[in-house]
Amino acid sequence: MRVSIAQTRQIGKKLGVNFDKVNVHELRSGIEVEHEHKNLIGVGMTNAAKVALDHLKEHKDYYSRLKIVESKRKI
């Protein structure tokens, strides 16, 4: 599922995200990745954003790193 930047900003605003501290593109990627698990754990877009934000607190480029790791696994 693709999430637009506008949708990401809207969800972020609802959650009180400071986009001076959180990269909107990383959060968008995070929402998309975490939302993929919705069938497994019932994650909606807002809850996916919360999970993504938890990861981004640990590493502000968490989802960029994840893409690199996943691309290496496919080799």
C-alpha positions as CSV (number, residue, x, y, z in Angstrom):
1,M,0.0,0.0,0.0
2,R,1.3,3.4,-1.0
3,V,1.0,6.3,1.4
4,S,1.4,9.8,0.1
5,I,3.4,12.5,1.8
6,A,0.2,14.4,2.4
7,Q,-1.3,11.4,4.2
8,T,1.9,11.0,6.2
9,R,1.8,14.6,7.3
10,Q,-1.9,14.3,8.2
11,I,-1.3,11.2,10.3
12,G,1.8,12.8,11.8
13,K,-0.1,15.9,12.8
14,K,-2.7,13.8,14.5
15,L,0.0,12.1,16.5
16,G,1.8,15.4,17.3
17,V,4.9,14.6,15.2
18,N,7.5,17.3,14.9
19,F,8.7,17.1,11.3
20,D,11.7,19.1,12.2
21,K,12.9,16.0,14.1
22,V,11.3,13.2,12.0
23,N,12.0,12.9,8.3
24,V,8.6,12.7,6.6
25,H,10.0,10.3,4.0
26,E,11.2,7.9,6.6
27,L,7.9,8.0,8.4
28,R,6.1,7.4,5.1
29,S,8.2,4.3,4.5
30,G,7.7,3.2,8.0
31,I,3.9,3.4,7.7
32,E,4.0,1.4,4.5
33,V,6.2,-1.3,6.0
34,E,4.4,-1.6,9.3
35,H,1.0,-1.5,7.6
36,E,1.9,-4.6,5.6
37,H,1.6,-6.5,8.8
38,K,-2.0,-5.4,9.3
39,N,-3.4,-8.8,8.4
40,L,-1.2,-10.4,11.0
41,I,-1.6,-8.0,13.9
42,G,-4.6,-5.7,13.0
43,V,-2.5,-2.6,12.4
44,G,-4.2,0.4,11.0
45,M,-2.4,3.4,9.5
46,T,-2.3,5.4,12.7
47,N,-1.0,2.4,14.7
48,A,1.5,1.6,11.9
49,A,2.7,5.2,12.3
50,K,3.1,4.7,16.0
51,V,5.2,1.6,15.5
52,A,7.2,3.4,12.8
53,L,7.9,6.3,15.2
54,D,9.1,3.9,17.8
55,H,11.7,2.6,15.3
56,L,12.6,6.1,14.2
57,K,13.3,7.1,17.8
58,E,16.0,4.4,17.9
59,H,17.5,5.3,14.5
60,K,16.2,8.3,12.5
61,D,17.0,6.4,9.3
62,Y,15.6,3.0,10.4
63,Y,13.6,2.4,7.2
64,S,16.4,3.4,4.9
65,R,18.6,0.9,6.7
66,L,15.9,-1.7,6.5
67,K,15.8,-1.3,2.7
68,I,19.5,-1.9,2.5
69,V,19.4,-5.0,4.6
70,E,16.5,-6.4,2.6
71,S,18.1,-5.7,-0.7
72,K,21.2,-7.6,0.4
73,R,19.1,-10.6,1.4
74,K,17.8,-10.9,-2.1
75,I,21.2,-11.3,-3.6
